[in-house]
Amino acid sequence: MNRCHAIKALLLLLATQLFAPAGAATAEVEKTFTRHCAECHGADRLGGMGPALLPENLRRLRRGMAQQMISEGRAATQMPAYGGTLSAAQIEALVDYIYTPLATVPEWGLDAIRASRKIHLEASALSDKPVYHADPLNLFLVVELEDHHATVLDGDSFTPLDRFATPFAVHGGPKYSPDGRFVYLASRDGWIRKYDMYNLKIVADVRAGINTRNVAISGDGRYLMVGNYLPHNVVILDARDLSPLQLIPTRDEHGTSSRVSAVYTAPPRGSFIVALKDLPEVWEIPYHEKATALPVYRGPMHDYRAESGEESLADTRDFPVRRIRLEDYLDDFFFDRDYRHLIGASRNGKGQVINLTVGQRIAELELQGMPHLGSGITWSYQGRDVLATPNLKEGTVTIIDMQNWQTIKTLKTLGPGFFMRSHDNSRYAWVDVFFGKERDAVHIIDKEKLAIVKTLRPAPGKTSAHVEFTRDGSHALLSIWDKEGAVIVYDANTLQEVTRLPMRKPSGKYNVYNKTRYEGGTSH
């Protein structure tokens, strides 16, 4: 072989060794992702039941922690452990893959939102009176995750009035208009659906994002706010027809962007509260012209319009942003009854109380594990308001005095819980044991004794979760989270089962009266 041929052969060998294996490795990790991850996180990594897996969404997660999470699973989530299924090399390759930027990240601006909007029924075609004889304020909307439907349930007779298709993977809890006539549902893939609870009809749909956290409705019923994981923004919609009014990128003054953990409405303040995932900030965005005067920062909105060239609708008012800077990230939130205080905690359990009026931390909370403040409830105990929260990592319920923010009592449970519920007219609070081998149990807490007085196992071996009360607090409805699940109705005083309604993995039940009146025993 002459020298020229030898060099060519060497180059061919090097090319085979250097480039072909890389391509093969890429194909192999894509297969691994498709097999184990795509069902929850989307084949394109843009999110599904689980969040989008893109570098811009993983800034708070170090690569070493990502490897550990894939291997061992993640506490308080549906993320399973793959350490017994995948090799260390496969897990490392997955981490490299999800930290690799996409060639192009899809954009979803105001023009795309407008183009996605679909009106199913005009207002003129809808009756302004209910088409049934049931109490419209004692209806429940039951979200059934298994086949992406929702059931409208009469809270007096416990009979279904309607069952309709929802967008894919409804998340964050449906939100009712103040009068209870309309309900708005947000899906993980960005769709917002408006449904008429009087006429039992789907009214309109719009896609407000690519990977969405939840939706909130203003206290006057005029506006919706949608919080997104992707793109990093909040979108304000007209609640009447779901037309987009404004898009506000969620980024700090230096241009660093953040996912939105959740959006909330604070009716006494006339504002929305925006929880940010990747910035130690909370935003307050007034929606009412007479809202309490707030120091505001207007940059993000106007910057976006200048960059994008998009114009807002003619009737859009300005929604200023007030930034409340924090010392730590807050991943879970609770509000006191008058929305003067925000109570939040990070995933490491550090709890803070933020006075929204002055925009400063006023107290720290004695919390361990991973408290689920988003499922916290309040009640009056010995003349004082108390806050009670389950814990996603430890088998505890923490009860806190809301005057001095000190822990009154910590109750031991059979395992970590997800949901806690009560009603002002009930002496009991219910908390599930959502995670672990005791997931079929639900504890009953006496709110006067601050003690667990009974443990129920409604469906042995199946997850029992998410209790919601009827309007008057006389009955409690509990979900069996199973493909062939059920909603079980209990007498809230005797704790005896009344009836059992077959459902397709009923994840949550939402009573119109309790949600629109901000009942202390339920989440808002």
Phi, psi and omega in degrees: 000127180284171186299321182297314179295325180294319179296317179299318180296319179296317179297320179296319179296316179298318179298320179296320183284323186275324190256318181297315179299324180297316179295319179296320179296319179298316179297322182292317181291328176295321176296318179298316179297315180299320184289321190247339191241330190296329183302322181264323188257001178087140181298332180263007181068016183267005176101155176203241171298327176258171184286164175296141180248083181229152181306321182292345177258003186239021185296329181276355183249111178289154184301321179297321177291325178296318177298317179296321181295318178295321183287317189252355185084176181236129181301142174067023175224177176272006181291115181278169177268131181248009181300331179270355183250322183248149177283166178300322179294320178295319180294318178297320178295322177297318179297314177302321183294313184285342176268003177271124181298148171290152177303318175216133175265124182304140175264151178213085183261193183299322181296317179294321179297313179300317183294333182279344188292136179224125177264120180271322180219131176285154181302326182294341181269001186247138177285145178269013175233148180300145180269015180223173182259359180289161176289115184294341179271353178247028173273155172243146164253120181255118179273124180249105187287332188301316180237019174055060176226169173223144179246131173271119188243130175288121183281357176262311182264347183058043175242141179290140176257333181196157173220124185224158180287140175251167170298171184295127170055068176301138185215147173091000178083130175299151179238131182265149169294157186305327179273355178082002184286318184249150175229144183240129181242138177247138179252161180300329182265021167097355183277139175245126180244133175255128183232137181268112181285344176279313185265352181057050183222145171285130186259313186201159175224150171206148175258112186261357180189181179261319178224107193250146177268302181192178179232148175229154179240140181294155183298337178266000177078008186273328189231151168246145170238131181248128177258132186242144166278328180209124350297172179280091182194172165241147181238132178256127182245152170284121184294340182291314186226010178065020176287140182285135180253323183199147176237127183239108176298138181264090179215157182275184184292347179261002178093358178287126185263165183215146166293161176257120178292315181187159173239145183225160171250142178239083187305317180297338181262349182065039185211164169263149173246130182245121177264126182259140185275325190245007176229140177282064181217154167235139180252144170241127183236105181294139174246349183252132183301333183259016178299154179309134181304128184234140170291130189234160173235122190257002189303307190303320184295311185289325176301316183297316182297321181294321182287321188272336184077004180276147178249145177279167181294158187299328184264013181287130171266167181276134178248094183289157182247128171254124181264128172247110183275137184243165178274345183209161174293147174237123185254349183216144191224154173212153177233146172287175191295326181262008177059033172277332184235139172255127179247118186226164178212148173271172181294342178274003173094356180289118183256143179226150172247120182250122173280115185289336180292313180266347178071036182221156174287133180244348181198157170249151182254145177274090184229142178243170175064232181222083182297140179258076183295333178299343177249016180289158178224166178232155169202170180267125181230115180053043175081006181232144175286135175237153176249134176235135182224137171284179183227131184279347184241333182238154179278071182216155165236125182257132180245124189237135174287124185273005172268315180249359177062028176263148177287125178275317184200148173240120181264136176274132178243177182285352180169176180302142180241162182246312185243143174224136184214155174202195178205147181302332182268006181244143177275357185246148167243142182248136176221135181272172174239076195290328187249140175101186187289342180264023187295349179272001183261152172221132182265144174251122182252129174281118185287343177273323181269347186052053183212148173284122184250348179198149174233124180256150172229083188295327181216089185310129179089351181243149184291126174256130186200163169054090174267143172221142184263157171290172184307316183268000179079009184281337181226149178240132181252129184237145181261142166256108185281085182211154178306316174254067186267199183198159165253122181255128180261127179244146165291120188288346179265313182272343181066022177265144178291137180257312179200165182226122185250119179298135179215163180261089183049069180286105187281326182202155179231135190229111183277132185301310184296311183298324181283320183281340178259005176054050178304136185296340184269005182227164179281157183243000000 
